[in-house]
Amino acid sequence: MALNPAPPALLVLADGTALRGYRYGATGTTVGEVVFNTGMTGYQEVLTDPSYCGQIVLFTYPELGNTGVTPEDEESPRVQVQGVIVRHGCRWPSNWRSQESLVDYLERWRVVGISGVDTRLLTRRLREQGAMNGAISTEILDPQELLEQVAQAPRMEGLNLVPRVTTPTTYEWHTPTAPEWEFAPVRADGTPLVVVAIDFGIKHNILRRLASYGCRVIVVPATTPVADILAYDPDGIFLSNGPGDPAAVSEGIATAQALVQTGRPLFGICLGHQILGLALGSQTFKLKFGHHGLNHPAGAGQHVAISSQNHGFAIDKNTLAPELDITDWNLNDQTVAGIRHRELPIFSVQYHPEASPGPHDADYFFARFVEQMQHYRQRKQGNRPAD
């Protein structure tokens, strides 16, 4: 006996491309920037990554939802994406860790999705023309009417989405990475090193890695005044990942500029990397279709890491401040993937060393941060000048 098909859904891109499919998730209409992700695994981590706030994610891998979902794989307390596009969405998962089907999970979080569309065609369209706004609807099934809603949506350039994802209150994070994922962590001697993590849209696994390295991790809202950050007397400050246009996060840039002057170690990932570059005088630009996937080679010289990346903007290498060195490149398109200050204990990476696609190719960044914090504490306790 044939199964009843899911209700119809419509996808429309800003260029007029319209594809019909089936509802996969909640009912309703959603509008956002459409980007494609090339990862073959980790769909739940993608869906809950705050860096995807404001975006509709097109998954190039044709089968989604086969292993269901579990709270252990969430990178934030909720689903963050604006919408989901899949070729085939599984409705009856089979996996010993599964606690819920993906389609029910999306419906519970009121995320609109569409299945049964040609994702290869859509990916080629986005590669050729660039990421663009689009809409998915189970209510509006007329392409022209839905296109009118797409035309009214703001572009990602100039959009500050950090207020939508940052924590409203300060909290401490204590949970480390699961023991089987440990990779010779550097432990702090004596009292734990204090890290203040500025939350622009932070992922849980970043916090887990910092905790695994023996740090006391204090997470603060993105708008926290510098004086309040310094009141914790941190040994280091972490600038997190997050969504939107980095140049629009003016308050975060000003905070980073002030923190640079303190001489404390600073470590940035993704949006935090871009904010740090802007704070030091560089500029950023929007990539054509961004980097979203688990297989991006990054590095310099003989060192190459297989990296997880999720960003639509990059630091302009032609505007790099003279006191900064480029430590890593995205080896697919030669965009800046890592920077380091020549004199101060400040560095950042565009990709996600905590995501472990390699699986541990880039975990040494956390060890480097811990080492810099240990040196800072020793200088502070010995009242010796910085090197």
Sequence and secondary structure as in RCSB ss.txt:
>XXXX:A:sequence
MALNPAPPALLVLADGTALRGYRYGATGTTVGEVVFNTGMTGYQEVLTDPSYCGQIVLFTYPELGNTGVTPEDEE
SPRVQVQGVIVRHGCRWPSNWRSQESLVDYLERWRVVGISGVDTRLLTRRLREQGAMNGAISTEILDPQELLEQV
AQAPRMEGLNLVPRVTTPTTYEWHTPTAPEWEFAPVRADGTPLVVVAIDFGIKHNILRRLASYGCRVIVVPATTP
VADILAYDPDGIFLSNGPGDPAAVSEGIATAQALVQTGRPLFGICLGHQILGLALGSQTFKLKFGHHGLNHPAGA
GQHVAISSQNHGFAIDKNTLAPELDITDWNLNDQTVAGIRHRELPIFSVQYHPEASPGPHDADYFFARFVEQMQH
YRQRKQGNRPAD
>XXXX:A:secstr
       EEEEEETTS EEEEEE SBSSEEEEEEEEE  SS HHHHHT GGGBTEEEEE SSEESTT B GGG S
SSS  BSEEE SEE SS   TT  B HHHHHHHTT EEEESS HHHHHHHHHHH  EEEEEESS   HHHHHHHH
HHS  STT   HHHHS SS EEE     GGG       SSS EEEEEEESS  HHHHHHHHHTTEEEEEEETT  
HHHHHTT  SEEEE    S GGG HHHHHHHHHHHTTT  EEEETHHHHHHHHHTT  EEEEEEEEEEEEEEEEE
TTEEEEEEEEEEEEE GGG  TTEEEEEEETTT  EEEEEESSSSEEEESSBTTS SSSSTTTHHHHHHHHHHHH
HHHHHHHT    
